[in-house]
Amino acid sequence: MDYSKLQDRQIDAIIAEKRYGISSDLDIQRLFKRGKFDFCNNPSDAWPIILESGVELSPMFGGEWCASHIDSYTFEEAPIYTVQAVHKNPLRAAMVVYLSILTQAKEKSE
């Protein structure tokens, strides 16, 4: 799935389901209305995920941000990035990478 094509709220709903087991559309709508989470726009919601999953954020020219995940790294070789996403909103880019990491991990385990 190409998570970069989803709207912020769709990304938020998928993350809420994966992290907290919230899968009911009604429950997710209630949480949205209460402002319980906004992973794509609120640093206090997104930052723990960024740290736990090892997502790297880098500013780019033109005001965009690159979020990436390094699969492997040695001092002799350049880092190998498994997933990258570019967006003007760094938190959104990071959440796209996070969901892609989860998808890759699931595919490897199958």
DSSP file (Angstrom, degrees, kcal/mol; ACC not computed):
  #  RESIDUE AA STRUCTURE BP1 BP2  ACC     N-H-->O    O-->H-N    N-H-->O    O-->H-N    TCO  KAPPA ALPHA  PHI   PSI    X-CA   Y-CA   Z-CA
    1    1 A M              0   0    0      0, 0.0     2,-1.1     0, 0.0     3,-0.1   0.000 360.0 360.0 360.0 138.6    0.0    0.0    0.0
    2    2 A D    >   -     0   0    0      1,-0.2     3,-1.5     2,-0.0     4,-0.2  -0.768 360.0-176.9 -92.7  95.1    1.2    3.5   -0.8
    3    3 A Y  G >  S+     0   0    0     -2,-1.1     3,-1.5     1,-0.3    -1,-0.2   0.723  73.7  73.2 -66.3 -22.2    0.6    5.3    2.5
    4    4 A S  G 3  S+     0   0    0      1,-0.3    -1,-0.3    -3,-0.1    92,-0.0   0.710  91.5  57.7 -67.1 -18.5    1.8    8.6    1.0
    5    5 A K  G <  S+     0   0    0     -3,-1.5    -1,-0.3     2,-0.1    -2,-0.2   0.543  89.6  95.6 -88.0  -7.6   -1.4    8.8   -1.0
    6    6 A L  S <  S-     0   0    0     -3,-1.5     2,-0.1    -4,-0.2    -3,-0.0  -0.423  79.7-109.4 -81.9 158.0   -3.6    8.7    2.1
    7    7 A Q     >  -     0   0    0     -2,-0.1     4,-2.1     1,-0.1     3,-0.4  -0.435  34.8-104.8 -77.7 160.9   -5.1   11.7    3.9
    8    8 A D  H  > S+     0   0    0      1,-0.2     4,-2.9     2,-0.2     5,-0.2   0.903 120.8  51.4 -53.7 -46.3   -3.7   12.5    7.4
    9    9 A R  H  > S+     0   0    0      1,-0.2     4,-2.2     2,-0.2    -1,-0.2   0.831 107.6  52.8 -65.2 -31.9   -6.8   11.2    9.2
   10   10 A Q  H  > S+     0   0    0     -3,-0.4     4,-2.0     2,-0.2    -1,-0.2   0.906 110.9  47.0 -68.4 -40.7   -6.5    7.9    7.3
   11   11 A I  H  X S+     0   0    0     -4,-2.1     4,-2.4     2,-0.2    -2,-0.2   0.931 111.6  51.4 -63.5 -46.0   -2.9    7.5    8.4
   12   12 A D  H  X S+     0   0    0     -4,-2.9     4,-2.7     1,-0.2    -2,-0.2   0.905 109.2  50.7 -56.8 -43.3   -3.8    8.4   11.9
   13   13 A A  H  X S+     0   0    0     -4,-2.2     4,-2.1     2,-0.2    -1,-0.2   0.896 109.9  48.9 -65.3 -40.6   -6.6    5.8   12.0
   14   14 A I  H  X S+     0   0    0     -4,-2.0     4,-2.4     2,-0.2    -1,-0.2   0.913 113.1  47.6 -65.4 -42.2   -4.2    3.1   10.7
   15   15 A I  H  X S+     0   0    0     -4,-2.4     4,-3.0     2,-0.2     5,-0.4   0.914 110.2  52.0 -65.9 -42.1   -1.6    4.0   13.3
   16   16 A A  H  X S+     0   0    0     -4,-2.7     4,-2.1     1,-0.2     6,-1.3   0.896 111.5  48.2 -59.8 -39.9   -4.3    4.0   16.1
   17   17 A E  H  X S+     0   0    0     -4,-2.1     4,-1.3     4,-0.2    -2,-0.2   0.930 115.7  42.8 -65.8 -45.4   -5.4    0.6   15.0
   18   18 A K  H  < S+     0   0    0     -4,-2.4    -2,-0.2     2,-0.2    -1,-0.2   0.869 123.5  35.1 -71.8 -37.2   -1.8   -0.8   14.9
   19   19 A R  H  < S+     0   0    0     -4,-3.0    -3,-0.2    -5,-0.2    -2,-0.2   0.837 134.1  20.6 -86.8 -34.1   -0.6    0.7   18.2
   20   20 A Y  H  < S-     0   0    0     -4,-2.1    -3,-0.2    -5,-0.4    -2,-0.2   0.413  97.0-116.7-120.4  -0.2   -3.7    0.7   20.3
   21   21 A G     <  +     0   0    0     -4,-1.3     2,-0.8    -5,-0.3    -4,-0.2   0.708  60.6 150.0  72.5  19.0   -5.9   -2.0   18.8
   22   22 A I        +     0   0    0     -6,-1.3    -1,-0.2     1,-0.2    -2,-0.1  -0.763   2.3 148.9 -87.8 110.0   -8.6    0.5   18.0
   23   23 A S        +     0   0    0     -2,-0.8     2,-0.3    -3,-0.1    -1,-0.2   0.592  33.0 103.3-119.0 -14.8  -10.3   -0.8   14.9
   24   24 A S     >  -     0   0    0      1,-0.2     4,-2.4    -7,-0.0     5,-0.2  -0.544  63.4-143.9 -73.1 129.7  -13.9    0.3   15.1
   25   25 A D  H  > S+     0   0    0     -2,-0.3     4,-2.5     1,-0.2     5,-0.2   0.879 102.4  53.9 -58.8 -37.9  -14.7    3.3   12.9
   26   26 A L  H  > S+     0   0    0      2,-0.2     4,-2.2     1,-0.2    -1,-0.2   0.919 108.6  47.6 -64.3 -44.3  -17.0    4.7   15.5
   27   27 A D  H  > S+     0   0    0      2,-0.2     4,-2.1     1,-0.2    -2,-0.2   0.902 112.3  49.9 -63.1 -41.1  -14.2    4.5   18.2
   28   28 A I  H  X S+     0   0    0     -4,-2.4     4,-2.3     2,-0.2    -2,-0.2   0.914 110.1  50.3 -65.1 -42.6  -11.8    6.2   15.9
   29   29 A Q  H  X S+     0   0    0     -4,-2.5     4,-2.4     1,-0.2    -1,-0.2   0.892 109.2  52.0 -62.5 -39.7  -14.3    9.0   15.0
   30   30 A R  H  X S+     0   0    0     -4,-2.2     4,-1.8     1,-0.2    -1,-0.2   0.917 110.1  48.4 -62.4 -42.7  -14.9    9.6   18.7
   31   31 A L  H  X>S+     0   0    0     -4,-2.1     5,-2.7     2,-0.2     4,-0.5   0.888 109.9  52.3 -66.1 -38.2  -11.1    9.9   19.4
   32   32 A F  H ><5S+     0   0    0     -4,-2.3     3,-1.3     1,-0.2    -2,-0.2   0.938 108.7  50.4 -60.2 -46.7  -10.8   12.3   16.5
   33   33 A K  H 3<5S+     0   0    0     -4,-2.4    -1,-0.2     1,-0.3    -2,-0.2   0.848 111.3  48.2 -62.7 -34.5  -13.5   14.5   17.8
   34   34 A R  H 3<5S-     0   0    0     -4,-1.8    -1,-0.3    -5,-0.2    -2,-0.2   0.521 111.2-122.5 -82.2  -5.3  -11.9   14.6   21.2
   35   35 A G  T <<5 +     0   0    0     -3,-1.3    -3,-0.2    -4,-0.5    -2,-0.1   0.842  58.8 151.9  68.7  33.2   -8.6   15.4   19.7
   36   36 A K      < +     0   0    0     -5,-2.7     2,-0.3     1,-0.2    -4,-0.1   0.794  63.5   7.1 -72.2 -29.2   -7.0   12.3   21.3
   37   37 A F        +     0   0    0     -6,-0.4    -1,-0.2    -5,-0.0    -2,-0.1  -0.994  44.9 170.6-154.2 149.4   -4.3   11.8   18.6
   38   38 A D    >>  +     0   0    0     -2,-0.3     4,-2.9     4,-0.2     3,-1.4  -0.518  10.8 173.6-154.6  75.1   -2.9   13.5   15.5
   39   39 A F  T 34 S+     0   0    0      1,-0.3    56,-0.1     2,-0.2     7,-0.1   0.780  77.6  53.1 -61.2 -30.0    0.2   11.6   14.6
   40   40 A C  T 34 S+     0   0    0    -32,-0.2    52,-0.5     1,-0.1    -1,-0.3   0.625 125.8  18.9 -82.6 -12.8    0.7   13.6   11.3
   41   41 A N  T <4 S+     0   0    0     -3,-1.4    -2,-0.2    50,-0.2    -1,-0.1   0.549 106.1  76.6-133.7 -13.3    0.6   17.0   12.9
   42   42 A N    >X  -     0   0    0     -4,-2.9     4,-2.3     1,-0.1     3,-1.2  -0.902  56.3-159.1-110.4 112.9    1.2   16.8   16.7
   43   43 A P  H 3> S+     0   0    0      0, 0.0     4,-3.0     0, 0.0    -1,-0.1   0.837  92.4  60.0 -58.3 -33.8    4.9   16.2   17.8
   44   44 A S  H 34 S+     0   0    0      1,-0.2    -5,-0.1     2,-0.2    -2,-0.0   0.791 112.3  39.7 -68.5 -24.2    3.8   14.9   21.2
   45   45 A D  H <4 S+     0   0    0     -3,-1.2     4,-0.5    -7,-0.3    -1,-0.2   0.845 123.5  38.7 -84.6 -39.2    1.9   12.1   19.4
   46   46 A A  H >X S+     0   0    0     -4,-2.3     4,-2.3    -8,-0.3     3,-0.5   0.840  99.9  71.0 -83.3 -34.9    4.4   11.4   16.7
   47   47 A W  H 3X S+     0   0    0     -4,-3.0     4,-2.6     1,-0.3     5,-0.2   0.872  94.7  52.7 -60.0 -42.8    7.8   11.8   18.5
   48   48 A P  H 3> S+     0   0    0      0, 0.0     4,-2.6     0, 0.0    -1,-0.3   0.900 112.1  47.7 -58.4 -37.4    7.6    8.6   20.5
   49   49 A I  H <> S+     0   0    0     -3,-0.5     4,-2.3    -4,-0.5     6,-0.3   0.914 110.3  51.9 -67.2 -42.7    6.9    6.6   17.4
   50   50 A I  H  X>S+     0   0    0     -4,-2.3     5,-1.8     1,-0.2     4,-0.8   0.925 114.5  42.9 -59.8 -45.5    9.7    8.3   15.5
   51   51 A L  H  <5S+     0   0    0     -4,-2.6     3,-0.5     1,-0.2    -2,-0.2   0.931 114.9  48.3 -67.4 -46.2   12.2    7.4   18.4
   52   52 A E  H  <5S+     0   0    0     -4,-2.6    -2,-0.2    -5,-0.2    -1,-0.2   0.863 117.1  41.3 -63.5 -37.1   10.9    3.8   18.9
   53   53 A S  H  <5S-     0   0    0     -4,-2.3    -1,-0.2    -5,-0.2    -2,-0.2   0.532 107.0-121.0 -93.3  -6.1   11.0    3.0   15.2
   54   54 A G  T  <5 +     0   0    0     -4,-0.8    16,-0.5    -3,-0.5     2,-0.3   0.835  46.5 170.7  72.8  32.2   14.3    4.7   14.3
   55   55 A V  E   < -A   69   0A   0     -5,-1.8     2,-0.4    -6,-0.3    -1,-0.2  -0.606  21.6-147.3 -77.5 135.7   12.9    7.0   11.7
   56   56 A E  E     -A   68   0A   0     12,-3.2    12,-2.3    -2,-0.3     2,-0.4  -0.875   7.4-157.4-106.0 134.8   15.4    9.6   10.6
   57   57 A L  E     +A   67   0A   0     -2,-0.4    10,-0.2    10,-0.2    34,-0.0  -0.943  13.4 175.5-114.7 133.3   14.3   13.1    9.6
   58   58 A S  E     -A   66   0A   0      8,-2.3     8,-3.0    -2,-0.4     2,-0.1  -0.997  27.8-124.5-137.1 131.5   16.4   15.4    7.3
   59   59 A P  E     -A   65   0A   0      0, 0.0     2,-0.3     0, 0.0     6,-0.2  -0.448  28.8-161.8 -71.2 148.6   15.5   18.8    5.9
   60   60 A M    >   -     0   0    0      4,-2.8     3,-1.0    -2,-0.1     4,-0.1  -0.790  29.8 -83.4-122.6 167.6   15.7   19.2    2.1
   61   61 A F  T 3  S+     0   0    0     -2,-0.3     3,-0.5     1,-0.2    -1,-0.1  -0.434 111.1  37.3 -67.3 146.8   16.0   22.1   -0.2
   62   62 A G  T 3  S-     0   0    0      1,-0.2    -1,-0.2    -2,-0.1     3,-0.1   0.538 128.3 -73.8  88.6   7.5   12.6   23.7   -1.0
   63   63 A G  S <  S+     0   0    0     -3,-1.0     2,-0.2     1,-0.3    -1,-0.2   0.545  96.0 125.7  86.4   6.4   11.1   23.3    2.4
   64   64 A E        -     0   0    0     -3,-0.5    -4,-2.8    -4,-0.1     2,-0.4  -0.579  48.1-140.3 -96.6 164.4   10.4   19.6    2.2
   65   65 A W  E     -AB  59  87A   0     22,-3.0    22,-2.2    -6,-0.2     2,-0.5  -0.933   2.7-144.8-123.2 145.7   11.6   16.9    4.6
   66   66 A C  E     -AB  58  86A   0     -8,-3.0    -8,-2.3    -2,-0.4     2,-0.4  -0.953  12.6-168.2-110.4 122.9   12.9   13.4    4.0
   67   67 A A  E     +AB  57  85A   0     18,-3.2    18,-2.5    -2,-0.5     2,-0.3  -0.911  19.4 165.3-105.4 137.8   11.9   10.7    6.5
   68   68 A S  E     -AB  56  84A   0    -12,-2.3   -12,-3.2    -2,-0.4     2,-0.4  -0.959  32.3-138.9-148.9 164.6   13.8    7.4    6.2
   69   69 A H  E     -AB  55  83A   0     14,-1.9    13,-2.3    -2,-0.3    14,-0.9  -0.996  20.2-139.7-129.2 126.5   14.7    4.2    7.9
   70   70 A I  E     - B   0  81A   0    -16,-0.5    11,-0.3    -2,-0.4     3,-0.1  -0.750  13.4-172.4 -89.8 124.5   18.1    2.8    7.8
   71   71 A D  E    S-     0   0A   0      9,-3.3     2,-0.3    -2,-0.5    -1,-0.2   0.893  72.3  -5.2 -80.1 -43.8   18.2   -1.0    7.4
   72   72 A S  E     - B   0  80A   0      8,-1.1     8,-2.5     6,-0.0     2,-0.3  -0.992  61.8-176.6-151.0 156.7   22.0   -1.3    7.9
   73   73 A Y        +     0   0    0     -2,-0.3     2,-0.3     6,-0.2     5,-0.1  -0.965   4.6 172.6-157.0 133.7   25.0    0.9    8.4
   74   74 A T        -     0   0    0      3,-0.7     3,-0.2    -2,-0.3    -2,-0.0  -0.928  42.0-117.0-134.0 163.4   28.7    0.5    8.7
   75   75 A F  S    S+     0   0    0     -2,-0.3    -1,-0.0     1,-0.2     3,-0.0   0.745 115.2  51.9 -71.2 -21.8   31.5    3.0    8.8
   76   76 A E  S    S+     0   0    0      2,-0.1     2,-0.3    -3,-0.0    -1,-0.2   0.733 112.5  44.3 -85.5 -23.3   33.0    1.6    5.6
   77   77 A E  S    S-     0   0    0     -3,-0.2    -3,-0.7     1,-0.0     3,-0.1  -0.837  87.7-102.1-124.0 158.0   29.7    1.7    3.6
   78   78 A A        -     0   0    0     -2,-0.3    -4,-0.1     1,-0.1    -2,-0.1  -0.396  54.2 -87.4 -70.4 153.2   27.0    4.2    3.0
   79   79 A P        -     0   0    0      0, 0.0     2,-0.7     0, 0.0    -6,-0.2  -0.285  34.4-134.5 -61.8 147.6   23.7    3.6    4.9
   80   80 A I  E     -B   72   0A   0     -8,-2.5    -9,-3.3    -3,-0.1    -8,-1.1  -0.925  18.8-154.6-106.0 112.9   21.2    1.4    3.2
   81   81 A Y  E     -B   70   0A   0     -2,-0.7   -11,-0.2   -11,-0.3     3,-0.1  -0.751  14.5-174.5 -90.9 127.8   17.7    2.9    3.4
   82   82 A T  E    S+     0   0A   0    -13,-2.3     2,-0.4    -2,-0.5    -1,-0.2   0.811  73.5  17.7 -87.4 -32.4   14.8    0.5    3.3
   83   83 A V  E     +B   69   0A   0    -14,-0.9   -14,-1.9     2,-0.0     2,-0.3  -0.999  62.7 176.5-143.0 139.8   12.1    3.2    3.2
   84   84 A Q  E     -B   68   0A   0     -2,-0.4     2,-0.3   -16,-0.2   -16,-0.2  -0.994   2.9-177.8-140.9 148.7   12.0    6.9    2.4
   85   85 A A  E     -B   67   0A   0    -18,-2.5   -18,-3.2    -2,-0.3     2,-0.4  -0.991   9.9-156.6-144.4 141.4    9.2    9.4    2.2
   86   86 A V  E     +B   66   0A   0     -2,-0.3     2,-0.3   -20,-0.2   -20,-0.2  -0.967  26.9 142.7-121.6 132.8    9.3   13.1    1.3
   87   87 A H  E     -B   65   0A   0    -22,-2.2   -22,-3.0    -2,-0.4     6,-0.1  -0.980  57.5-115.7-160.5 158.4    6.8   15.7    2.3
   88   88 A K  S    S+     0   0    0     -2,-0.3   -22,-0.1   -24,-0.3    -1,-0.1   0.762 107.6  66.0 -69.7 -23.8    6.6   19.3    3.4
   89   89 A N  S  > S-     0   0    0      1,-0.1     4,-2.1   -24,-0.1     5,-0.2  -0.884  72.7-161.3 -99.3 110.4    5.3   18.1    6.8
   90   90 A P  H  > S+     0   0    0      0, 0.0     4,-2.2     0, 0.0    -1,-0.1   0.837  88.8  53.8 -63.7 -32.8    8.1   16.1    8.5
   91   91 A L  H  > S+     0   0    0    -51,-0.2     4,-2.2     2,-0.2   -50,-0.2   0.902 108.4  49.0 -69.4 -39.7    5.7   14.3   10.9
   92   92 A R  H  > S+     0   0    0    -52,-0.5     4,-2.2     2,-0.2    -1,-0.2   0.931 111.0  50.2 -62.9 -45.0    3.5   13.1    8.1
   93   93 A A  H  X S+     0   0    0     -4,-2.1     4,-2.0     1,-0.2    -2,-0.2   0.910 110.6  50.6 -59.1 -41.7    6.6   11.8    6.2
   94   94 A A  H  X S+     0   0    0     -4,-2.2     4,-2.5     1,-0.2    -1,-0.2   0.883 109.1  50.3 -64.8 -38.6    7.8   10.0    9.4
   95   95 A M  H  X S+     0   0    0     -4,-2.2     4,-2.3     2,-0.2    -1,-0.2   0.856 108.0  53.1 -70.4 -33.6    4.4    8.4    9.8
   96   96 A V  H  X S+     0   0    0     -4,-2.2     4,-1.9     2,-0.2    -1,-0.2   0.921 111.6  46.4 -63.1 -43.7    4.4    7.1    6.2
   97   97 A V  H  X S+     0   0    0     -4,-2.0     4,-2.5     2,-0.2    -2,-0.2   0.922 110.1  53.9 -64.6 -43.6    7.8    5.6    6.8
   98   98 A Y  H  X S+     0   0    0     -4,-2.5     4,-2.2     1,-0.2    -2,-0.2   0.928 110.1  46.2 -57.0 -47.7    6.6    4.1   10.1
   99   99 A L  H  X S+     0   0    0     -4,-2.3     4,-2.1     1,-0.2    -1,-0.2   0.872 111.7  52.2 -64.8 -36.2    3.7    2.4    8.4
  100  100 A S  H  X S+     0   0    0     -4,-1.9     4,-2.5     2,-0.2    -1,-0.2   0.878 107.3  52.7 -66.4 -37.6    5.9    1.2    5.6
  101  101 A I  H  X S+     0   0    0     -4,-2.5     4,-2.5     2,-0.2    -2,-0.2   0.931 109.6  48.8 -61.9 -45.9    8.3   -0.3    8.2
  102  102 A L  H  X S+     0   0    0     -4,-2.2     4,-2.2     1,-0.2    -2,-0.2   0.899 111.1  50.1 -61.2 -41.0    5.4   -2.2    9.8
  103  103 A T  H  X S+     0   0    0     -4,-2.1     4,-2.3     2,-0.2    -1,-0.2   0.917 111.2  48.4 -64.5 -43.5    4.3   -3.5    6.4
  104  104 A Q  H  X S+     0   0    0     -4,-2.5     4,-2.2     1,-0.2    -2,-0.2   0.908 110.6  51.0 -63.5 -41.8    7.8   -4.7    5.6
  105  105 A A  H  X S+     0   0    0     -4,-2.5     4,-1.6     1,-0.2    -1,-0.2   0.897 110.7  49.1 -62.7 -40.0    8.2   -6.4    8.9
  106  106 A K  H  X S+     0   0    0     -4,-2.2     4,-0.9     1,-0.2    -1,-0.2   0.912 110.7  50.1 -64.9 -42.4    4.9   -8.2    8.4
  107  107 A E  H  < S+     0   0    0     -4,-2.3     3,-0.3     1,-0.2    -2,-0.2   0.867 109.8  51.1 -65.4 -36.7    5.9   -9.3    4.9
  108  108 A K  H  < S+     0   0    0     -4,-2.2    -1,-0.2     1,-0.2    -2,-0.2   0.846 108.6  51.9 -68.2 -33.4    9.2  -10.7    6.2
  109  109 A S  H  <        0   0    0     -4,-1.6    -1,-0.2     1,-0.2    -2,-0.2   0.665 360.0 360.0 -79.7 -15.3    7.5  -12.7    8.9
  110  110 A E     <        0   0    0     -4,-0.9    -1,-0.2    -3,-0.3    -2,-0.2   0.472 360.0 360.0 -84.1 360.0    5.1  -14.4    6.5
